[in-house]
Structure formats: C-alpha cells, structure tokens
C-alpha cells in the first residue's frame, strides 16, 4: 500500500486567562443552552470553584446544578453512577466539567451516554469493548481544567478503569472533543505540590510521546472514513509539543516548589494546553500504554496530595515511571528527535557521551527534583508482577500503534523490569 500523505488536526475553541471561567454562562448562552450540569469531584467541589462557575451562569439566564460525585481516576462503575445521575436529574442541554482529567473524562462519558443509546461497554476501545461510534450528536461540553496536566480539555478520549478486568482503557471518538476549553490559571492555585508534580509529568510525556510518535506519513494510506484522531507526529503537533517543553523547562520545578508562583502556574497551564493540542492529534505511545496497567492494578500505594481513601497511582505518575526506559527503547527510531526533546526539556544539561542517554537523564533529573517515586517498585510492584503488567500494556494497541518502532511483549517486559528502580 502507498504511504499516507494526509494528516488531520482538530481542536476545541479555546478561552485562556485569569477570569475566563467567569464567562462560561455567556458562552453557553451562545450555544442556546438554558440548563447545564456541572461535573466535578469532591475535592475540587470543596474549593468552591464549581459552584462559583455555576452561580456565574445565572447572569446569562443559564441554570446550573453541580454533580460532585466524580471518582479520581474514574472506573466503569463511577462513570455509570454519573450517567445515572444525569439521566435522573435531566434533561440538560449542556455539560460543564470543572476539575482535572477525571472530571473532564467523566463528563465526556455522561455526554455520550445521555445522548446515545447503549451501555458504556459498547463504546470502550477494542479488545476490551465493542468500539461503537456514537450515532447522535452530543451536547455542547465545556471543559474547565483545575489541574495542569491531562490535556483532556483538548482531546477526543475518555480514560477509565474496568474494575473486573483490572485494566485501564478508554473511549476514543472525535465527538468526545469538548466544544470549548476554558483554561483559567487561577483555578489551579489550589493544586497540592504532589498533584502539580504528577499532573505535570503527564504534560511532559504528552509532549515527548507526540513529538517522538511514528510520523503520519509512515502509516499506510487511509480512506477518508478510516481516519482517526491519533494520526502520528506531524508539523502542527510538533510545534505545540516543542513550545510546551520550553515552558515546562522554565516553570515546572517552580510550580511544584511554590504553588503561589503565578507566572509558573500560568506557564504550566499553557504548557498543558499546548501539549493537549499536540498529542490530541499526533497521539501518545509506550509510556501511556504502560501507565494503564500500572494504575489499573494498584494494590496499596497512596500518593501525597490525593484523596486518602482508596489506593491510587495517579495517571501522570504512572505514565512517568517507565518513561526513561521507554525512550531508551524508542531512541533508535528517531535519534534526532529524542536529542532535540532533551535539549528543550533540560537546556542546561550536559550532553552525555551516549546520545541515547540524553532524554532519559533529563527526565530522571526532573523526576527526582519534583518527588516522583523511584520506579514501578516504589508504587508496590515487583518482578513477579511484570507478566500481568505486560498483558495490560499489550491490550493498548491503539497507543502502541503510534510508537515509532514495533513493540513486542518481550520489549515491554524489559522496559518494566528495568523500571522497577530508576536511580
């Protein structure tokens, strides 16, 4: 078959800056909305931000109610509860997500399942689910991130844990992309340092993975109806990834060190937005594929800054734990991109004799500085767990297809084994 010659690019409308969240009622009124459901989690609800967003809508004759039952790191059960709430209290003509990626992803699932027939499992990515496409238009979704990391406000994916299978998977379709992303850096000031560190590593890996992804023109040519949101690295996604890494290099450590540093907070909010605009089109690969079973099979780890109830490996942390080894593995496919990414992420780092070590060293230095755990072993896994972790990763073929070189079970096992300790 001939190689692809076309890449695609999609993004929500964007409103960025302090005070942007106060204008959501105006934006909803332009969509013709009069009744909105605000979706958030208990921790974010406790800050008062979701209720303030809901109250501000009244000035534009939009009535909003707040659902604060989102589970941090959503599961199939928590998504079904949120959908049931929306069905019982609706109808609504718009959805507003205020929170981190968990709230935004939950809102995407709610929007999908109150506008389309079927069960959650019908829409999950194969091989876990049936991969059904929505048949009807979704309601306007406004995504308002309060953490700097996930980029969920820009993407077409919803990520969740399937409890029975102990695996993380998702739903992917262009219809899930929010109609409007409202990024107000002032809403991120309440982020604890541990959340800033973990969610920030998600930004880092979004930018690095999309930048090192398989190029769009290395795929087989697709018919128009076969095109998918993750089309591989391309000139537009590259631009966003590079700019995101530059902002991260300047402000990530400062944002973790001092949550009141408004410049650092603004830089990280913008970096998250840029990375989302990049990876939401190019895609992510090995570190994200590995992160799904790390988070999905957690037993006893409880991270700083997150709700203290159930065990949890936050998504950004899970992604980062195998990233140094993953980029050692992918280096040979595009050495110049790995080196360039390292230069952007750590401009003051001395060049190692082995260029394959440049990006892993930049990552490890950053991870140590901001308090990321020392490898997969530090969040509760041992070498005996590697086969199960590999099996979970290999279910993420949608992501592994974006890797710049083929990925086998043996490759993944080596990455996990070498990532049990990082330093």
Secondary structure, 3 states (H helix, E strand, C coil): CCECCCCCCCCCEEEECCCHHHHHHHHHHHCCCCEEEEEEEHHHHHCCHHHHHHHHHHHHCCEEEEEEEECCCCEHHHHHHHHHHHHHHCCCCEEEEEECHHHHHHHHHHHHHHHCCCCHHHHCCCCCCCCCCCCCCCCEEEEEECCCCCCCCCCCEEEEEECCCCEEEEEECHHHCCCEEEECHHHHCCCCHHHHHHHHHHHHHHHHHHHCCCEHHHCECCCHHHCCCCCCECHHHHHHHHHHHHHHHHHHHHHHHCCCCHHHHHHHHHHHHHHHHHHHHHCCCHHHHHHHHHHHCCCCCECCCCCCCCCECCHHHHHHHCHHHHHHHHHHHCHHHHHHHHHHHCCCCCCCCCCHHHHHHHHHHHHHHHCCCCCHHHHCCCHHHHHHHHHHHHCCHHHHCCCCCCCCHHHHHHHHHHCCCCC
